[in-house]
Amino acid sequence: MGNSGSAVKVCTDHQGGINWLSLSPDGQRLLTGSEDGTARLWSTADSQCHGHFQGHESYITFCHLENEAAFTCSADHTIRKWDVMTGQCLAIYRGHTSIVNRILVAKDYLFSGSYDRTARCWSVDKEKQIQEFRGHRNCVLTLAHYSSRDVLEDEEEEEEEEKVSRDLLVTGSTDCTVKVWWVSSGRCYQTLLGHTGAVLCLILDAPNRELFSGSTDYTIRTWNIVTGEQLKVFKEHQGSVICLELVNRHLYSGSADRTVKCWLVDTGERIQTYKAHKHSVSTLKYHAGILFTGSGDACARAFNSRSGVLQKIFRGHKFIINCIQVHNELLYTASHDGTLRIWDIRGICKRNKWRLKKERSAQGRSSQKGSLSRLFNNKVGCMVQQENGE
């Protein structure tokens, strides 16, 4: 059983549920997007609110934070770009005809997915739509991006027009499909068929040419993103697969069945199940050998990722935890109750480092013992051979 933890700080500035939490690449700031139609900027140094972004005409569904700019998308059908230092709205991206539920920033591109069944590509620096990706028969829920330079050899690229820009967008939809698109032309490169339910989450491993998709059909599927071939189906969940995390060829999946499972990507074997949740697992984050989870039961939890042992329960939220982040041995949890809570995880991290050190030491002794045993056996073998005159 895990010990209960108390938050070191509770931020109550929002007047509505927090739908997403984003950490800047330099780790200095956090951005929260809320049902109250505003986003707030927080410093990780003092946990204070240093920015309040107002302008959306409906609730914010998702947000993304860069070092100098923040991006929010909303049920008002728009995306906004904000100056982190001044709080000024720098751009409004208009074109979607329904709720924009996901955005992704890559290079100079801003990608968006909407309930209007399209994904779109925008220039980050201009309020200009570059491309529209049309072909899904229902909502676009999740996005991923990669460059074909990461996965394709030159001879594999047949279309001359695509060599101008080798970026590809991956979209997952409630129409049960995953689609891969050329960004430059908007042409669909692959349609990945196999799921029988809505695709809720995607995670990409470009160096290994693999894409992972989680669905309401209770499965996770692995795809070759060059050929479109379905490689494996992970089938042990008893509920929708809501979130995915990939670390060192280990895939972690959170589900509506109240569990997280860990899979070996290379074999498809399920090697661990993390229990104790009383509701759906809504979000995951791996950090230094610890698996942090957020749940519909309003609790966050910390598990030893290897043993599956529950190390701590973080209680205090009143509703579902929608997103978590970890930075400088602090855990940040954002909830539909409108609060951002900050938890000290130094004790857990310290214990886990001690365990890992102890395990490595034991493995080293075991290896050394094995080497000495082999050396002893070799010596005995030589002595026997000498006595027998061999």
Stockholm file with secondary structure:
# STOCKHOLM 1.0

chainA/1-390         MGNSGSAVKVCTDHQGGINWLSLSPDGQRLLTGSEDGTARLWSTADSQCHGHFQGHESYITFCHLENEAAFTCSADHTIRKWDVMTGQCLAIYRGHTSIVNRILVAKDYLFSGSYDRTARCWSVDKEKQIQEFRGHRNCVLTLAHYSSRDVLEDEEEEEEEEKVSRDLLVTGSTDCTVKVWWVSSGRCYQTLLGHTGAVLCLILDAPNRELFSGSTDYTIRTWNIVTGEQLKVFKEHQGSVICLELVNRHLYSGSADRTVKCWLVDTGERIQTYKAHKHSVSTLKYHAGILFTGSGDACARAFNSRSGVLQKIFRGHKFIINCIQVHNELLYTASHDGTLRIWDIRGICKRNKWRLKKERSAQGRSSQKGSLSRLFNNKVGCMVQQENGE
#=GR chainA/1-390 SS CCEEECCSEEECCCSSCEEEEEECTTSSEEEEEETTSCEEEEETTTCCEEEEECCCSSCEEEEEECSSEEEEEETTSCEEEEETTTCCEEEEECCCSSCEEEEEEETTEEEEEETTSEEEEEETTSSCEEEEEECCSSCEEEEEEEEGGGTCCGGGCCCGGGGSCCEEEEEEETTSCEEEEETTTCCEEEEECCCSSCEEEEEEEGGGTEEEEEETTSCEEEEETTTCCEEEEECCCSSCEEEEEEETTEEEEEETTSCEEEEETTTCCEEEEECCCSSCEEEEEEETTEEEEEETTSCEEEEETTTCCEEEEECCCSSCEEEEEEETTEEEEEETTSCEEEEECHHHHHHHHHHHHHHHHHHHHHHHHHHHHHHHHHHHHHHHHHHTTC
#=GC SS_cons         CCEEECCSEEECCCSSCEEEEEECTTSSEEEEEETTSCEEEEETTTCCEEEEECCCSSCEEEEEECSSEEEEEETTSCEEEEETTTCCEEEEECCCSSCEEEEEEETTEEEEEETTSEEEEEETTSSCEEEEEECCSSCEEEEEEEEGGGTCCGGGCCCGGGGSCCEEEEEEETTSCEEEEETTTCCEEEEECCCSSCEEEEEEEGGGTEEEEEETTSCEEEEETTTCCEEEEECCCSSCEEEEEEETTEEEEEETTSCEEEEETTTCCEEEEECCCSSCEEEEEEETTEEEEEETTSCEEEEETTTCCEEEEECCCSSCEEEEEEETTEEEEEETTSCEEEEECHHHHHHHHHHHHHHHHHHHHHHHHHHHHHHHHHHHHHHHHHHTTC
//
